[in-house]
């Protein structure tokens, strides 16, 4: 096993903060980079609140929380990640944004053997790998939300990814206390290739007036033993993220079942993004 002792995370939103928290709780020195000082402070507050919540729920002790916080540092310049052995970008699910971040990391991370990973749920990894000067050390890592709870990480090598990079990435997943499956480098990978058509079918049922959101969700929860119905899950994921994933999959395969329904597009245009905006298929307290 090749242990990572210095991890970089780019982005401290829902996914980035979750990855940083899990790494810090598992003994890794973590430096989180955000775009601006304000974003850094927002990320710091999000991480602190999550760790405080873990203490309240009895998941770990105050001492363990304090130790995790001591392993976290923050920056608003990617050059502050120069000494990292492994960097995971967790910025918006947008090919151009991710490409720009990975190109910049490729220039500033000093160790030529350092691995750059992209936390994407749909973008083909090879498209990102060839934008860097180290395609053999670039790999996909698809974490699931909420990261501190969900146990799975999809590990996605591109055609250009070395076997050593794959093994070191699987080692990191083990360090984080997670479980890895290896997924093909195709839009949607394994989980979303199965999940997204199901979620979009639920949206189409609402759109056509066939069933109400609560009846769809209760049906899948009570009838199929799903822990959460498809529309509540979409609200948790974020409707904008779901639309981006669906568009990426439709772009690659041109299958109608991957095309975002008109209702989903309208809701995103209206800013009804789910839990993070307070309104999606359901409404939520601020």
N, C-alpha and C positions, 0 to 999 in steps of 0.2 A: 504494500500500500504506500502511495506517495502522499503523505499528509500535507494539506494546505494550512499554512500558519498565517498568511497575509492575503486576505480576500478583499477585492474591490467590488462595489455595487454602484452602478450608475442609475440614478432614479430612486426616489424615496416615496413613491406613491404606494398604492395598496400592495402591489407585488414586490417592489423593491424593498419596502420596509419589512415585509414578511420574510424575505430571503435574508436580509441583514439581521433581523432578530434571531432567526433560527441558527444562523452561523455563530453569532455572538454567544448565544446560550450553549453552544457546543464547543466553546473554548477557542474560537478562531478570532484573531484580530481583524476587525472589519472597518474599512473606510468607505463611507458613502459620499458620492458626489452628486450634487444637484446643480441646476442651472444658475440660480441666484441665491444671495444670502437669505431672502425671504423664504424661498423654497427649502433651503437647508433648515431653517427654524421650524417650518411646518413639518418637515420630515422628522426632526428631532422630537417634536411634540407627539407625533403619531406613534413613533417607536416607544417613547416613555409611557404613553397612555396604554399601549398594548401590553407592555411588560407589567405595568401596575395592575391591569386587568387580570393577567395571569396569576399574580399574587393573590388577588381577591378571590379568584376561583379555586385557589389551592393547588394550582398546577406546579408551582415552584415557590421557594422561600424568598423572603426579602433579601437575604444574603445573595442568593443566586441571581435575583434581578439586578442588584448592585454590581455584581461581577460582570454580568452581561453588558450593562451600561458602560462599565469601565473599558470594555473591549471595543466600544463603538467610537469612531471619530468621524467628523464631517468636513466636507470641502465643497467649494463651488468652482473649482478649476480641475479639469481632467488631469492636468500635469501632477496633481497631488496623488495620483494613483500610480506614479512611475515605478514604485518599488513593489507593486503587488505581484504575486505569483499566479493569480487567477482573478479575472475580472468578469463579472456578469452584468450585462446591460439589461435594464428592465424599464426602458422608456416606452413611449406610446407605440401601439401596434401599427406602425407606419413604416413601410419599407425605406423611404427616403431618410426619415429621421434616424432609424437604426443604422443605415449605411453610413451616415455622417458621423455618428457616435463611434462606430467600430473603426472607421478610418482614422479618426482622431486618437483613439486608444492605441491603435497599431503604431502610431508615431511616438506616443509618450511613454508607453510601458517599456521599461528598459530591458528586462530579461527576454532574450529572443525565444526562450522556451516557454514563456508564460502563455497561458491559455486564455483566449477571449471567448466568452459564451454569450449567446443571445437568448433571452427568455422570450420566445415567441410562441404563439399558439397556432400559427398558420403559414408564416412566410417561409418559402423554401430556403434552406440554409446555404446551399451553394451560391445563391444570388448574393448573399452577404459575404461569404467567405472570399470570393474572387475580387471583392472590392478592397481587400487588405493585402499586405505583403507577407502574411503568415497564414495562408489558407489551411495548411496542415494542422494549425493549432486553433482553428475556429470550429465551434460545435454549437448545436442547439441544446438548450435545457428548458423544457416546458414544465414550469411549476404550476400548481393548481391552487386556486383561491378557496379559503384562506390558507396561506402557506404554513403558518404554525400548526395547523390542524391536519391538512391533507397530506397523505403519506407518499403519493406518487410523484415521480419526476420522469418525464419522457426524455431520454437521451437520444439526440438525433445527429448522427454524423453525416456530413456531406460527402460527395464523391472524393473531395480533396482532403478530408480529415484523416489524420494518421491514427493507427491503432493505439499508439501510446496515448494520444489525446483522449481517445474513447475510454481507455482504462483509467487514466487519471481523473476523468470526469465521473466515472462510476465510483471511484474511490471517494471523491468529494461528496457525492450523494450519500454514501455510507457514513461519512463523517457527520453529515447533517442529520443523521437518524432517519433518512428517507429510504424508499425503495425505488429502484430504477427499472424501467423497461426500455429496450432499444426500439426505436421507431424508424420507419423509412423516411427519407427526405422527400416527402410529397406533401403538398399543402393539406393541413389538417392532421397529419401524422397518423396515430392510431385512434386516440380517444375522440378528437373532434371530428374525424371522418365518420364516426358512428353517431356522435352526440349532436352535431349541428343540424343534420336533416331532421332529427327528432324535435329539436327546439323550434326550428322554423315551421314544422308541421303544426305545432301548437299555436304559433302566431297566426297561421293561415286559418285555423279553426275559429279563432277569435275574429279575424278579419271577415270571414264569411258569415259570421253570426251563428255558426253551428253550435257553439258552446261558450259559456262564460269562463273567464280565467279561473275563478275559484273552483268551479266544477271540474275543469281540466286538471288542475293541480291536485285536488282531493282524490280524483279518480286514479291518478298515477301513484299517489302516496298510499292510498288504501287498497287499491286493486293490484298494484305491481310492487308494493313495498319499497318504493323509491323514498329516500329520506326527504326529498324536496321535489315539488312538481316543476314542470319545465318553465313555466312563466315566472315563478318565484326565483328559479335558478337564473333565468335571463336577467331579472332585476339585480341579482347578486353579482353576476358577471359584469354587468353594464351593457346597455343596449347598443351603445356606440362600439364597444369592443366586439360584441357579437356580430354587428353589421360588418365590421372590418374583416373579421375572420371569414364570414360567409362570402364576402366579395373576393377575398384572396382565393378561396376554394373554387368559386365559380370561374374566376379568371383562368385557373389552371385546367379545370375539367369541363367547363361549359355544360355541366349537368343542371337541369332546372331545379332539382331538389336543393341545390346549394345557393340559389339566387335569393337575396334578401327580399322578403315580401314588402309590398308597398306600405303596409301599416308600420312595419319596423322602421323603414326609412322616414316616415312622417313623424314618428315618435322621437327619433334621434334629432330630426330637424327642429322639433319643438323644444328640445332640451329635456325631454322626459327619458332620462337615461337609467332609471332604476334607483337603487338605494342611495347611490352617491349624489343624486340630484334631489332626492326626496320624493320623486314620482316616477313611476314606470307603469307596469300593469297594475301595481298597487301604490298606495301612498304610504310614506314613512315619516316619522318624526325627525326633525333636524338633529 
